[in-house]
């Protein structure tokens, strides 16, 4: 019994101790769980507060940078792990993923990212095909900011509202007529002045900067700098960082509308002093009394934007090959203007040639939306080209301008030594590729059979190796082609410190960005970043673009003011030789035009235009020299 009593007594005591032990063990676990939940809640609340503050007071600048760095880290890691010989067949899919990430980043962030994307896209035709396709959809349209925000900008800049009693304007249309990444444009009417008649009503275009852009700018440019460094040193091992400072400085200039107004006035003076352009080109008048760093007011222009190809053809009385509907403004004349699209392209190519070779003052955002065609006010039957949006210009120094002209002369004369002399001064190799990329036409430069320091036997072996290399490319894998392309690009950019950074913007006047056909209504607002090639091509190659540009380049040296009599005589002699060389190019151009005319009138299958024919060969040249598969539409405007 005593033993049983002890057993019965110990059993409950043992259960009690186990119960106490269990409670003691669960208490710390419960405490840790509550602490974890509490910390998580604090973290989420803190991040939410930071996100709200960033969005409300910092225009989401930090959030945009986080998105940028995350995307670029993902791209870098994707290339590091998947760009390998073993995964060669999957490289097209890798390019597709990267293109999608980049496109989503640019469109999600908007603002200055669109401008940066367009700067990168200036060379999109030499990027992998998926990137060409994505960059072709990157255009400068953006949602409008509300009128209340516009009102706040006016009160901040002028101390009064856009219109109404005491307003800056008599009438200010609340709905913007256009909205881009950094600004939007409204139509307004100036207050009448004593002595004004109804016919003298002055309607103006008012460009209003979006407030978030200024807040985001330095953050965006900082992220751009970090990303380009990351791509050069970690991801692609290609020289890309050298452009950062130059591009950033010029993008900052676009946000200063006082600078834009000054650019417009300077360009107007150049045009007025050039007899060949004074009547056919117009720069809208700027009203400095209604302009600040964030608001710019200029003369309102009625006309047809060059991006609207069907309307341009209707205005000039030419048939539209695609039968797309054309809608002309009611202010346009019923009778077509004289000269056809050839008259427009002739003036356009001459205008940008004058900027590059005579003035040394180059408009660097020359997409078709920035060109308006209207009847000439003094000669209503003739077209007049109106150039707008003067935010981005590059001033060209005299030494560089001379080199640029020498380069063009050498390229068109196919003189290897002349081109190599200039490109070596610029720290660039592969003169053939430089010539082809600049002219946007396939160019093989003539050179001596034997190079400096080579024997005839060595020269023969070198040519055999080059031929064998071109043949071997036909059987290369995707990985091998990509590696070869990287190697050739490094040979192309041998010394980026010596490369004139102005080339980045100058060549946009003669090249393309990969944007697709602006002929269709769907793409008529795309920012194509081309002037000469794409527009001339999309309008049927009515003028010999290369000949016009080459003549303007060569002639500019004969008219330089600082030349002595002997130097001027020498330049005239070189210009005469150059004109004789250009005869062959003219022959090819007119042979193409006559062939097209004969085929059309015989009812045969249509041929291709002069620019289209060069494009086809250029695509083959890119494939054979760089291993780049350029899309069939990469050269269209």
C-alpha positions as CSV (number, residue, x, y, z in Angstrom):
1,X,0.0,0.0,0.0
2,X,2.6,2.6,0.9
3,X,4.4,1.6,-2.3
4,X,1.2,2.0,-4.3
5,X,0.6,5.4,-2.6
6,X,4.0,6.5,-3.7
7,X,3.4,5.4,-7.2
8,X,0.0,7.1,-7.4
9,X,1.5,10.2,-5.9
10,X,4.5,10.3,-8.3
11,X,2.4,9.8,-11.4
12,X,0.4,13.1,-11.1
13,X,3.6,14.9,-10.1
14,X,5.4,13.6,-13.2
15,X,2.5,14.8,-15.4
16,X,2.5,18.2,-13.7
17,X,6.2,18.6,-14.4
18,X,5.8,17.6,-18.1
19,X,2.9,20.2,-18.3
20,X,5.1,22.9,-16.8
21,X,8.0,22.0,-19.1
22,X,5.7,22.2,-22.1
23,X,4.4,25.6,-21.2
24,X,7.9,26.9,-20.5
25,X,9.1,25.6,-24.0
26,X,6.1,27.1,-25.9
27,X,6.4,30.5,-24.4
28,X,9.8,31.4,-26.0
29,X,8.5,30.0,-29.4
30,X,5.4,32.2,-29.1
31,X,7.5,35.2,-28.2
32,X,9.8,34.6,-31.2
33,X,6.8,34.3,-33.6
34,X,5.3,37.5,-32.3
35,X,8.6,39.3,-32.7
36,X,9.0,38.0,-36.3
37,X,5.5,39.1,-37.2
38,X,6.1,42.5,-35.6
39,X,9.4,43.1,-37.4
40,X,7.8,42.0,-40.7
41,X,5.0,44.4,-40.2
42,X,7.4,47.3,-39.3
43,X,9.5,46.5,-42.4
44,X,6.4,46.5,-44.7
45,X,5.0,49.6,-43.1
46,X,8.4,51.3,-43.5
47,X,8.9,50.3,-47.1
48,X,5.3,51.4,-47.8
49,X,6.0,54.8,-46.2
50,X,9.2,55.2,-48.2
51,X,7.4,54.3,-51.4
52,X,4.6,56.8,-50.7
53,X,7.1,59.6,-49.9
54,X,9.1,58.7,-53.0
55,X,6.0,58.8,-55.2
56,X,4.5,61.9,-53.6
57,X,7.6,64.1,-53.1
58,X,10.3,62.6,-55.4
59,X,8.4,61.6,-58.5
60,X,9.1,57.9,-57.9
61,X,12.8,58.5,-58.7
62,X,14.1,56.0,-56.2
63,X,11.6,53.3,-57.2
64,X,12.6,53.8,-60.9
65,X,16.2,53.4,-60.0
66,X,15.5,50.2,-58.1
67,X,13.6,48.9,-61.1
68,X,16.5,49.8,-63.3
69,X,19.2,48.2,-61.3
70,X,17.1,45.0,-60.7
71,X,16.5,44.7,-64.5
72,X,20.1,45.3,-65.4
73,X,21.3,42.8,-62.8
74,X,18.9,40.2,-64.2
75,X,20.3,40.9,-67.7
76,X,23.9,40.7,-66.6
77,X,23.3,37.4,-64.8
78,X,21.3,35.9,-67.7
79,X,24.2,36.6,-70.1
80,X,26.8,35.3,-67.6
81,X,25.1,32.0,-67.1
82,X,23.5,31.4,-70.5
83,X,25.8,33.0,-73.1
84,X,28.0,29.9,-73.4
85,X,29.1,27.5,-76.3
86,X,27.0,24.7,-74.7
87,X,23.8,26.8,-75.0
88,X,24.5,28.2,-78.4
89,X,21.2,27.2,-79.9
90,X,19.4,29.0,-77.0
91,X,21.1,32.4,-77.6
92,X,18.2,33.8,-79.7
93,X,15.9,33.1,-76.8
94,X,18.4,34.9,-74.5
95,X,18.3,37.9,-76.8
96,X,14.5,37.8,-76.8
97,X,14.4,37.8,-72.9
98,X,16.8,40.7,-72.7
99,X,15.0,42.7,-75.4
100,X,11.7,42.2,-73.5
101,X,13.3,43.3,-70.2
102,X,14.8,46.4,-71.7
103,X,11.6,47.4,-73.5
104,X,9.6,47.0,-70.3
105,X,12.1,49.0,-68.3
106,X,12.0,52.0,-70.8
107,X,8.3,52.0,-71.1
108,X,7.6,51.5,-67.4
109,X,9.9,54.3,-66.3
110,X,9.0,56.7,-69.2
111,X,10.3,60.2,-69.1
112,X,14.0,60.5,-69.8
113,X,14.3,56.7,-70.2
114,X,12.5,57.1,-73.6
115,X,15.2,59.6,-74.7
116,X,18.0,57.3,-73.4
117,X,16.4,54.3,-75.2
118,X,16.2,56.3,-78.4
119,X,19.9,57.2,-78.0
120,X,20.8,53.5,-77.7
121,X,18.4,52.7,-80.4
122,X,20.3,54.9,-82.9
123,X,22.3,51.7,-83.6
124,X,19.5,49.2,-83.2
125,X,20.1,47.7,-86.6
126,X,23.4,46.3,-85.4
127,X,21.8,44.8,-82.3
128,X,20.3,41.3,-82.2
129,X,17.1,40.9,-84.1
130,X,14.8,40.8,-81.1
131,X,16.2,44.1,-79.9
132,X,15.7,45.6,-83.3
133,X,12.0,44.6,-83.1
134,X,11.6,46.0,-79.6
135,X,13.4,49.3,-80.2
136,X,11.2,49.8,-83.3
137,X,8.2,50.1,-80.9
138,X,9.9,52.6,-78.6
139,X,8.4,56.0,-79.6
140,X,8.0,59.3,-77.8
141,X,4.3,59.4,-76.9
142,X,3.3,59.7,-73.3
143,X,0.1,60.3,-71.2
144,X,-0.8,64.0,-70.7
145,X,-0.5,65.7,-67.4
146,X,-3.7,67.2,-66.1
147,X,-4.6,70.9,-66.7
148,X,-4.3,71.5,-62.9
149,X,-0.7,70.5,-63.1
150,X,-0.2,72.8,-66.1
151,X,-1.9,75.6,-64.1
152,X,0.6,75.1,-61.3
153,X,3.5,75.2,-63.7
154,X,2.3,78.6,-65.0
155,X,1.7,80.1,-61.6
156,X,5.2,78.9,-60.5
157,X,6.9,80.3,-63.7
158,X,4.8,83.5,-64.4
159,X,2.9,84.1,-61.2
160,X,-0.4,83.9,-63.0
161,X,-2.7,81.3,-64.7
162,X,-2.5,80.2,-68.3
163,X,-5.6,82.2,-69.2
164,X,-8.6,84.0,-67.8
165,X,-8.6,87.4,-66.0
166,X,-4.9,88.3,-65.5
167,X,-3.8,85.2,-67.4
168,X,-0.8,84.9,-69.7
169,X,-2.9,84.2,-72.8
170,X,-6.4,85.2,-73.9
171,X,-7.2,81.6,-74.8
172,X,-5.4,78.5,-73.6
173,X,-6.8,75.1,-74.8
174,X,-6.8,72.7,-71.8
175,X,-6.4,69.6,-73.9
176,X,-2.8,69.2,-75.2
177,X,-2.4,68.7,-79.0
178,X,0.7,66.5,-78.4
179,X,2.3,64.8,-75.4
180,X,5.9,63.4,-75.3
181,X,8.2,62.1,-72.6
182,X,9.4,65.4,-71.2
183,X,6.8,67.9,-72.3
184,X,3.4,68.5,-73.9
185,X,2.1,71.2,-76.3
186,X,-1.0,73.3,-76.0
187,X,-2.6,75.7,-78.5
188,X,-3.1,79.2,-77.2
189,X,-4.0,82.7,-78.4
190,X,-2.0,85.9,-77.5
191,X,-3.9,88.8,-76.0
192,X,-4.7,91.4,-78.8
193,X,-2.4,94.4,-79.0
194,X,-3.6,98.0,-79.9
195,X,-4.0,98.2,-83.7
196,X,-4.4,94.4,-84.2
197,X,-7.1,93.3,-86.7
198,X,-9.0,90.0,-86.7
199,X,-6.7,88.7,-89.4
200,X,-3.7,89.4,-87.2
201,X,-4.9,87.0,-84.4
202,X,-1.8,85.3,-83.1
203,X,-2.1,81.6,-82.2
204,X,0.9,80.0,-80.6
205,X,2.2,76.6,-79.5
206,X,3.0,76.5,-75.8
207,X,5.4,73.8,-74.7
208,X,5.0,72.9,-71.0
209,X,7.6,70.7,-69.2
210,X,6.2,67.9,-67.1
211,X,7.2,68.7,-63.4
212,X,8.3,65.1,-62.6
213,X,11.0,65.1,-65.3
214,X,13.2,67.7,-63.6
215,X,13.0,65.8,-60.3
216,X,13.8,62.5,-62.0
217,X,16.6,63.7,-64.3
218,X,19.7,63.4,-62.1
219,X,18.4,60.1,-60.6
220,X,17.8,58.7,-64.2
221,X,21.2,59.9,-65.5
222,X,22.9,58.4,-62.4
223,X,21.2,55.1,-63.1
224,X,22.2,55.4,-66.8
225,X,25.8,55.9,-65.8
226,X,25.8,52.8,-63.4
227,X,24.1,50.6,-66.0
228,X,26.5,51.5,-68.8
229,X,29.5,50.8,-66.5
230,X,27.9,47.5,-65.5
231,X,27.4,46.5,-69.2
232,X,30.9,47.4,-70.1
233,X,32.7,45.7,-67.2
234,X,30.4,42.9,-66.2
235,X,28.0,41.9,-68.9
236,X,29.2,42.5,-72.5
237,X,32.9,43.6,-72.2
238,X,32.3,46.3,-74.9
239,X,33.3,50.0,-74.9
240,X,30.0,51.7,-74.1
241,X,30.7,53.8,-71.0
242,X,32.6,56.5,-73.0
243,X,29.4,58.1,-74.3
244,X,27.8,58.6,-70.9
245,X,29.1,62.2,-70.1
246,X,28.4,63.5,-73.6
247,X,24.9,62.0,-73.9
248,X,24.0,63.1,-70.3
249,X,25.1,66.7,-70.9
250,X,23.0,67.0,-74.0
251,X,20.0,65.4,-72.5
252,X,20.2,68.0,-69.7
253,X,20.1,70.7,-72.3
254,X,16.8,69.4,-73.6
255,X,15.2,70.3,-70.2
256,X,16.2,74.0,-70.5
257,X,13.6,75.7,-72.7
258,X,15.5,79.0,-72.6
259,X,18.3,77.1,-74.3
260,X,15.9,75.7,-76.8
261,X,14.5,79.2,-77.6
262,X,18.1,80.4,-78.2
263,X,18.8,77.4,-80.4
264,X,15.8,78.2,-82.5
265,X,16.8,81.9,-83.0
266,X,20.3,80.9,-83.9
267,X,19.1,78.4,-86.5
268,X,16.7,80.9,-87.9
269,X,19.6,83.3,-88.4
270,X,21.6,80.6,-90.3
271,X,18.7,79.8,-92.5
272,X,18.0,83.5,-93.3
273,X,21.7,84.0,-94.3
274,X,21.7,81.0,-96.6
275,X,20.3,82.0,-100.0
276,X,19.7,78.4,-101.1
277,X,17.4,77.8,-98.1
278,X,16.0,81.1,-97.0
279,X,12.8,80.8,-99.0
280,X,12.3,77.0,-98.7
281,X,12.9,76.6,-94.9
282,X,11.3,78.3,-92.0
283,X,12.0,78.3,-88.2
284,X,8.9,79.3,-86.1
285,X,9.3,82.6,-84.2
286,X,9.8,82.2,-80.5
287,X,8.2,84.6,-77.9
288,X,10.9,85.2,-75.2
289,X,8.4,87.2,-73.1
290,X,6.3,84.1,-72.7
291,X,9.1,81.6,-72.3
292,X,11.0,80.4,-69.3
293,X,13.1,77.3,-68.4
294,X,10.0,75.2,-68.2
295,X,7.6,76.9,-70.6
296,X,8.3,77.9,-74.2
297,X,6.0,79.8,-76.6
298,X,6.5,79.7,-80.3
299,X,4.5,80.6,-83.4
300,X,1.7,78.1,-84.3
301,X,2.2,76.4,-87.7
302,X,-0.6,74.9,-89.7
303,X,0.7,72.1,-92.0
304,X,1.3,68.4,-92.5
305,X,3.9,66.5,-90.5
306,X,6.3,64.5,-92.5
307,X,5.5,61.5,-90.5
308,X,2.0,61.4,-92.1
309,X,3.1,59.9,-95.5
310,X,-0.3,59.6,-97.1
311,X,-1.1,63.3,-96.3
312,X,2.3,64.4,-97.6
313,X,1.6,62.6,-100.9
314,X,-1.8,64.1,-101.1
315,X,-0.5,67.6,-100.4
316,X,2.1,67.2,-103.1
317,X,-0.3,65.6,-105.6
318,X,1.3,62.2,-105.8
319,X,-0.4,58.8,-105.7
320,X,-0.2,56.8,-102.4
321,X,1.2,53.4,-103.3
322,X,-0.4,51.8,-100.1
323,X,-3.8,53.5,-100.7
324,X,-3.8,54.6,-97.0
325,X,-6.4,57.2,-96.1
326,X,-5.1,60.8,-96.2
327,X,-6.5,63.5,-94.1
328,X,-5.4,67.1,-94.9
329,X,-6.0,70.0,-92.5
330,X,-8.8,72.3,-93.7
331,X,-6.2,75.1,-94.0
332,X,-4.3,73.3,-96.8
333,X,-5.0,74.2,-100.4
334,X,-7.3,72.1,-102.6
335,X,-4.7,72.2,-105.4
336,X,-1.5,70.2,-104.9
337,X,1.8,72.0,-104.3
338,X,4.4,72.0,-107.1
339,X,7.5,69.9,-107.2
340,X,6.2,66.6,-105.7
341,X,7.9,64.8,-102.8
342,X,11.2,65.4,-104.6
343,X,11.1,69.1,-103.8
344,X,10.6,68.2,-100.1
345,X,13.5,65.7,-100.0
346,X,15.8,68.0,-101.9
347,X,15.3,70.8,-99.4
348,X,15.6,68.4,-96.4
349,X,18.9,66.8,-97.5
350,X,20.3,70.3,-98.3
351,X,19.2,71.7,-94.9
352,X,20.9,69.0,-92.9
353,X,24.0,69.1,-95.2
354,X,24.2,72.8,-94.5
355,X,24.0,72.2,-90.8
356,X,26.8,69.6,-90.9
357,X,29.2,71.1,-93.4
358,X,28.6,74.9,-93.5
359,X,27.2,76.0,-90.2
360,X,28.7,73.4,-87.8
361,X,25.4,73.6,-86.0
362,X,23.4,70.4,-86.1
363,X,19.8,69.6,-85.1
364,X,20.1,66.2,-83.3
365,X,16.5,65.1,-82.9
366,X,15.5,65.1,-86.5
367,X,12.5,62.7,-86.6
368,X,9.7,63.2,-89.1
369,X,7.3,64.5,-86.4
370,X,9.6,67.5,-86.0
371,X,9.2,68.5,-89.7
372,X,6.1,70.2,-91.0
373,X,5.3,70.8,-94.7
374,X,3.1,73.8,-95.5
375,X,2.5,76.1,-98.5
376,X,5.1,78.8,-98.7
377,X,3.4,82.1,-97.5
378,X,5.2,84.2,-100.1
379,X,4.8,81.6,-102.9
380,X,1.6,79.6,-102.1
381,X,2.1,77.1,-104.9
382,X,5.5,76.0,-103.5
383,X,6.1,73.8,-100.4
384,X,8.0,75.1,-97.4
385,X,9.8,73.0,-94.8
386,X,9.2,74.0,-91.2
387,X,11.7,72.7,-88.6
388,X,10.5,72.5,-85.0
389,X,11.8,71.2,-81.6
390,X,15.2,72.8,-81.2
391,X,16.1,71.4,-77.8
392,X,19.1,69.3,-78.9
393,X,21.9,70.7,-81.0
394,X,25.6,69.9,-81.4
395,X,28.2,72.6,-82.2
396,X,30.9,71.2,-84.5
397,X,34.5,72.6,-84.2
398,X,36.3,73.6,-87.3
399,X,39.0,70.9,-87.1
400,X,36.4,68.2,-86.8
401,X,34.3,69.7,-89.6
402,X,37.3,69.6,-91.9
403,X,37.9,65.9,-91.0
404,X,34.2,65.1,-91.5
405,X,34.4,66.6,-95.0
406,X,37.6,64.7,-95.8
407,X,36.0,61.5,-94.6
408,X,33.0,62.0,-96.9
409,X,35.2,62.8,-99.9
410,X,37.3,59.7,-99.2
411,X,34.3,57.5,-98.7
412,X,32.5,58.6,-101.9
413,X,35.8,58.3,-103.9
414,X,36.4,54.9,-102.2
415,X,39.8,56.1,-101.2
416,X,41.0,53.7,-98.4
417,X,44.0,55.8,-97.4
418,X,42.0,59.0,-97.1
419,X,39.3,57.3,-94.9
420,X,41.9,55.5,-92.9
421,X,43.8,58.8,-92.2
422,X,40.6,60.3,-90.6
423,X,39.4,57.2,-88.8
424,X,42.8,56.6,-87.2
425,X,42.8,60.2,-85.9
426,X,39.5,59.4,-84.3
427,X,40.7,56.1,-82.7
428,X,38.5,54.0,-85.0
429,X,39.5,50.9,-87.0
430,X,37.9,49.1,-90.0
431,X,37.7,52.0,-92.5
432,X,35.4,50.0,-94.8
433,X,32.9,49.5,-91.9
434,X,33.1,53.2,-90.9
435,X,32.3,54.2,-94.5
436,X,29.4,51.8,-94.8
437,X,27.9,52.8,-91.4
438,X,28.2,56.5,-92.2
439,X,26.9,56.5,-95.8
440,X,24.4,53.8,-95.0
441,X,25.4,52.1,-98.2
442,X,27.7,49.1,-98.8
443,X,31.2,50.5,-99.3
444,X,34.4,48.7,-100.2
445,X,37.3,51.1,-100.3
446,X,40.1,50.8,-102.8
447,X,43.5,50.1,-101.3
448,X,46.9,48.9,-102.5
449,X,47.2,45.2,-102.9
450,X,50.1,45.2,-100.5
451,X,49.9,47.0,-97.2
452,X,52.7,48.8,-95.4
453,X,55.4,46.4,-94.3
454,X,53.9,43.4,-96.2
455,X,55.6,41.4,-98.9
456,X,53.6,40.2,-101.9
457,X,53.6,36.7,-100.4
458,X,52.3,37.9,-97.1
459,X,49.7,40.0,-98.7
460,X,48.4,37.0,-100.7
461,X,48.2,34.9,-97.6
462,X,46.3,37.6,-95.7
463,X,43.7,37.8,-98.5
464,X,43.4,34.0,-98.5
465,X,42.8,34.1,-94.7
466,X,40.1,36.8,-95.1
467,X,38.3,34.8,-97.8
468,X,38.5,31.7,-95.7
469,X,37.1,33.6,-92.7
470,X,34.1,34.8,-94.7
471,X,33.4,31.3,-95.9
472,X,33.7,29.9,-92.3
473,X,31.1,32.4,-91.1
474,X,28.4,30.6,-93.0
475,X,28.8,27.6,-90.8
476,X,29.3,29.4,-87.4
477,X,27.0,28.8,-84.5
478,X,25.1,31.6,-82.8
479,X,27.7,31.7,-80.0
480,X,30.6,31.9,-82.5
481,X,28.9,34.6,-84.5
482,X,28.3,36.7,-81.4
483,X,31.9,36.3,-80.2
484,X,33.1,37.4,-83.7
485,X,30.8,40.4,-83.7
486,X,32.2,41.5,-80.3
487,X,35.7,41.2,-81.6
488,X,35.0,43.2,-84.7
489,X,33.3,46.0,-82.7
490,X,36.3,46.2,-80.5
491,X,38.5,46.6,-83.6
492,X,36.0,49.3,-84.8
493,X,36.3,51.3,-81.5
494,X,40.1,51.1,-80.9
495,X,40.5,54.2,-78.8
496,X,37.3,55.8,-77.5
497,X,39.2,58.6,-75.8
498,X,40.1,60.0,-79.2
499,X,36.7,59.4,-80.8
500,X,34.8,62.7,-81.4
501,X,31.6,62.2,-79.3
502,X,29.7,64.5,-81.7
503,X,29.6,61.6,-84.1
504,X,27.0,59.9,-81.8
505,X,24.5,62.6,-82.8
506,X,25.7,63.7,-86.2
507,X,25.2,60.3,-87.8
508,X,21.6,60.3,-86.8
509,X,20.9,62.8,-89.6
510,X,22.0,60.2,-92.2
511,X,21.0,57.0,-90.5
512,X,18.2,55.2,-88.8
513,X,17.2,53.8,-85.4
514,X,15.4,50.7,-86.4
515,X,12.0,52.2,-86.3
516,X,9.6,50.7,-88.8
517,X,7.7,52.1,-91.7
518,X,6.3,55.5,-91.0
519,X,4.1,55.1,-94.1
520,X,1.3,53.3,-92.2
521,X,-1.1,55.2,-90.0
522,X,-0.3,52.9,-87.0
523,X,3.3,54.2,-86.9
524,X,2.9,57.7,-88.1
525,X,3.8,59.1,-84.7
526,X,6.9,57.0,-84.2
527,X,10.1,58.8,-83.4
528,X,12.4,57.4,-86.1
529,X,15.5,59.4,-85.6
530,X,16.3,59.4,-89.3
531,X,16.2,62.2,-91.8
532,X,17.9,61.5,-95.0
533,X,17.9,57.8,-95.6
534,X,14.6,56.6,-94.1
535,X,12.5,59.5,-95.3
536,X,14.0,59.4,-98.8
537,X,13.5,55.6,-98.9
538,X,9.9,55.7,-97.7
539,X,9.0,58.3,-100.3
540,X,10.4,56.2,-103.1
541,X,14.0,57.6,-103.2
542,X,13.1,60.7,-105.2
543,X,16.5,62.3,-104.8
544,X,20.1,61.1,-104.8
545,X,20.7,61.6,-101.1
546,X,24.4,60.6,-101.1
547,X,25.3,62.8,-104.1
548,X,23.6,65.9,-102.6
549,X,25.3,65.4,-99.2
550,X,28.7,64.7,-100.9
551,X,28.5,67.8,-103.1
552,X,27.6,70.0,-100.1
553,X,30.5,68.6,-98.1
554,X,33.0,69.0,-100.8
555,X,31.8,72.5,-101.8
556,X,31.9,73.7,-98.2
557,X,35.7,73.6,-98.2
558,X,36.0,75.7,-101.3
559,X,34.0,78.5,-99.5
560,X,35.9,78.4,-96.2
561,X,36.8,81.9,-95.1
562,X,40.2,81.2,-93.6
563,X,41.8,79.7,-96.8
564,X,44.7,81.4,-98.7
565,X,44.4,81.8,-102.4
566,X,46.6,78.7,-103.0
567,X,44.6,76.6,-100.5
568,X,41.3,77.7,-102.1
569,X,42.6,76.8,-105.6
570,X,43.6,73.4,-104.3
571,X,40.2,72.9,-102.8
572,X,38.5,73.8,-106.1
573,X,40.7,71.3,-107.9
574,X,39.7,68.6,-105.4
575,X,36.1,69.6,-105.7
576,X,36.3,69.3,-109.5
577,X,37.8,65.8,-109.2
578,X,35.1,64.9,-106.7
579,X,32.4,65.9,-109.2
580,X,33.8,63.7,-111.9
581,X,33.9,60.8,-109.4
582,X,30.2,61.4,-108.5
583,X,29.2,60.9,-112.1
584,X,29.3,57.1,-111.6
585,X,27.0,57.4,-108.6
586,X,24.6,59.5,-110.5
587,X,24.6,56.9,-113.3
588,X,23.6,54.2,-110.9
589,X,20.9,56.4,-109.4
590,X,19.3,57.2,-112.8
591,X,19.7,53.7,-114.1
592,X,17.6,52.5,-111.1
593,X,15.0,55.2,-111.8
594,X,14.7,54.4,-115.5
595,X,14.5,50.6,-114.7
596,X,11.6,51.2,-112.3
597,X,9.8,53.5,-114.8
598,X,10.1,50.8,-117.6
599,X,8.9,48.0,-115.3
600,X,5.9,50.1,-114.1
601,X,4.8,51.0,-117.6
602,X,5.2,47.5,-119.0
603,X,3.1,46.1,-116.1
604,X,6.0,44.0,-114.8
605,X,6.6,43.2,-111.1
606,X,7.7,46.4,-109.4
607,X,11.4,46.7,-108.7
608,X,13.1,48.3,-105.7
609,X,14.2,52.0,-105.2
610,X,17.7,53.3,-105.1
611,X,17.8,53.3,-101.2
612,X,16.1,49.9,-101.1
613,X,18.7,48.4,-103.4
614,X,21.5,49.7,-101.2
615,X,19.7,48.5,-98.1
616,X,19.6,44.9,-99.4
617,X,23.3,45.0,-100.0
618,X,24.0,46.7,-96.7
619,X,22.2,43.9,-94.9
620,X,24.5,41.4,-96.6
621,X,27.6,43.5,-95.7
622,X,26.5,43.6,-92.0
623,X,26.1,39.8,-92.1
624,X,29.4,39.1,-93.7
625,X,31.5,41.6,-91.7
626,X,29.9,41.5,-88.3
627,X,27.8,38.5,-88.2
628,X,24.8,40.7,-87.5
629,X,21.4,39.6,-89.0
630,X,19.8,42.9,-89.8
631,X,16.0,42.9,-90.1
632,X,14.6,43.5,-93.5
633,X,12.8,46.7,-92.3
634,X,15.8,48.1,-90.3
635,X,16.5,50.9,-92.9
636,X,13.0,52.2,-93.3
637,X,11.8,55.5,-92.0
